[in-house]
Amino acid sequence: MRKEDLRTILFAGIVCIICSLLLSATAASLKAKQNFNRENDRKLNVLKAFGTPTVDQHDKKISGEKITALFKEYIHEIVIDPATGKEIQGLTIEALTEEDIKQKIRLPLYMWEENNNITKYAFPASGMGLWSTVYSYIALNEDVSSIVGVTFFGHKETPGLGGECSTDWFQDQFKDKKVWENGKPLSFEVVKGGVLSKHPQGNDHAVDAISGATMTGVGIEQFINQALESYGRYFDNVRRGAGTSS
């Protein structure tokens, strides 16, 4: 091999090593920021479900510092065992794995607390729409009988169709809708063609579906009811005023 060829190979090797080191260093330096942004997004959607304004007077998203401060002041996080409806002491939401939540082995729960009183509860729910998984948080009132608010996010549904699930007009329909009445759970509905087309007298546990987005609506209906069932034992304990720690 000629010296010139050897120098070329050596130079290319050195450049590759340097580039690899630079890329690794950049990825490492960005990881903390990515984790911070991911955590902020989670907290922001929980706050939104609870009905907290998430934009300022200039219609800009509130800062990460503000999100952290609100969470620290009002929100208490716990993990529950869906089989018993009890809180699992000593376990944090951050310690949960995707498998824990997906398989409903352990579930995260957020409680809004003011003046040492819990006034609202929120929990995550997700499922397939048409093209992607739709993620959400659902908040319930103090006696866990009706919805305080919802947020749908993190999906890749069709803009203008299924993507409308993230708009205010769709999400606002869920406010004050019932999930429990007269001692019984209610099956929540997302009605194709509109609530009045199926229930002429109205329905307090149903919302209008998005026109042209049947599968997105079906998916949302299914995963809301599945999530309510998963948290059912815990919420039964809340309604009875029973202990919720284990």
N, C-alpha and C positions, 0 to 999 in steps of 0.2 A: 504493500500500500504506500502511495506517495505521501510525503510529509504534508503537502497541501491538503490532501483528502483527510488525513488524520486531524489536522487543525480544524477543518470544517466540521467534522463529526464532533470534536471536542467542544467547539464553540456552540454548536446546536444543543449539545447535552447540557452545557452550563446554562444556556438561555432557558431551556425547559425546566431545569431545577429551580432557577430563580423565579420563573413565572408560577411554578407550582407553590413555592413558598409564599409568594405574594398573594395568590388566590386563597391559600389556607389561612393566612393572617387576616385577610379581608373578611372571609366567612366567619372566623372566630370573633372578630370585632363587631360584626353585624348581628351575631346571634343574640346577644343581650338585648339589643334594640328590638329585634324581631319578637323575642319573648315578651318584652315590655308592651309592644303594640298589640300582640295577641291577647295578653292579659287585660289591657285597656278595652279592647273590643268586647271581650266577655263581660266585663263590668258595665260597660256602656249599655249593652243590650239588656242586662238585668235591670239597670236603673230605668231604662225606657219602659220596660214591662211594668215596673212599679208605678209608672206615671210621672217620673221625674223629668223635668225639661232637660234635654240633652243638647240644646243649642242655645247660644247666647243672644243678646239683643240684636246682634248683627247677622243672625241666622248661621253662625259658624259653630261647628262642633265644640263642646266645652273641652278644656285642656285635660291632659292626663293627670295633672296635679289636682284639678277640681274633681275628676272622677274618683281618684284615690281618697280624697278628703270626704266626699259624700259616702263612699263605701264604708270608710272607717267610722263615720258618725252614726250611720243609720242601719247598716246591714250586718247581720250575724249569719255566718255560714256554718252549716252542719252537714254530716253525712248520715243517711238513714239506711236501715236494713229493711228492704221492701217486704220481706217475708214476715217480719214481726211488727213493722210499723214503729220501730224504736230508733232513737238516735244511737249511733255507734260512737261511744266516747273515745277521745284521743286520736281520732282519724280526721284528717283535713281533706277538703276538696282537691287541693293540689296533689295529694297523694293518690288520688283515684286514677286508674288507667282507663283507656278507651274501652277495654274489654269489660271492666267493672260496670260501666254505664250501659254499654251495648247489650250485655247479657243480663242487665238489671240485677247484678249481684249486690252492688252498693250504689246509692243514688245521692246526688248533691241536692241540697235544699237551702234556699236563701230566705231569711226572715227580716222584715222591716220592723225596726224597734224604735219607739219613741217614748221617752219618759218611763223606761223600763217595761213598756207594754208592747207585745207583738201585735201589729195591726194588719200585716199583709204577709203572704207567702209567695215565693216564686220558684219555679223549677224549669229545667231544660226539657225540650221535646224535639224530636227530629224524625224525618222519614223521607222516603222517595216521593218526588213530585213527578214530572214527566221526564226531565233530562238529568236531574241531579237530586242530591239530598238537600232538603230544606231544613234549616236549623231555626229554632225558636226558643223563646222564654215565655212562660205563661205565669201571670201573677193572679192570686186569688185574694179575696177580702178576708177580714178577721175570722169569720166563722166558716171560711172556705166553701161558701155556697155559690159564689158568683165571681166572674172574672173582673179583675181590676184593669188589666191591659195585657197586650201581647206584642211581640216583635218577631218578625220573620226575616232572616238574613242568611248570608253565606251560601247562597244557592246560585245555580246557573240556568234558571228557568228563562223562557223566552221573553225578552223585553217587550212590553206592551201587552203581553198575555199572562203567562204564569208569573212573570217577573213583577206583576202588579201586586203580588202578595206582600211586598215590602212597602207599599204605599200607605199613606195615612188613611185614605178612604176605606181600604179593605181592613186594616188593623183596627180602626176605630169602631167597626161594627161589633167587635168582640166585647167591648166595655159593657159591664153590667149584665152580660148574658149569664144564665144560670147553669150550674153544673151539678147542683144538688137541691132537692126540693122534697118536702114532706117525708124526710127520712130516707129518701131513695136517690141514688145517682141517676143523672140524666145523660142520655146518649146525645152528644153534641153533633150538630149537622152543618155541613156546608152545602147549600142547596143550589143545584144547577137550575137556572131559569128564575131564581129569586125565591125568597122565603114565601111570599104571598101566593106564588103559583102552586105551592104544595100545601101551605097552611094559610088559607084565606083569612082566618081570624088572627093571624100572627103567631109567632112562636118565640118564647124567651130563651131557647137554647139552640138557636139556628141563626146563620148569617147567609147573605147572598154570596153565591160563588162568583168567580171572575168569568165574564163572558169569553168563550173560546179557550178556556183553560181548565177543562174538565178534570184531567188527570192530576193537575196540581191541587185542585180543590179536594179530590178524593183522597190524595195523600195526606193533606193537612187534616182532614176530618179523621182519618184513621189514626195518625200519630197523636193527635190531641186526646182521643178516647183511650188509646193505649197508655199514654202517660198518666192520665187521670186514674186509670186502673192500677198502674204500678205504684202510685203514691197513695192509693186508696186506704190502706191500713193505717198509715200515719195520719191522714186527714180524718179518719174515723175516730182515732184517739183524740185529735184536737177537738172535734165536735163534742165528744163525751167529757172533755176536760181531763182525760186520763193521762198518766205519765207517759212521756215520749222519749225517755232516756234508757239506755241499757248499759 
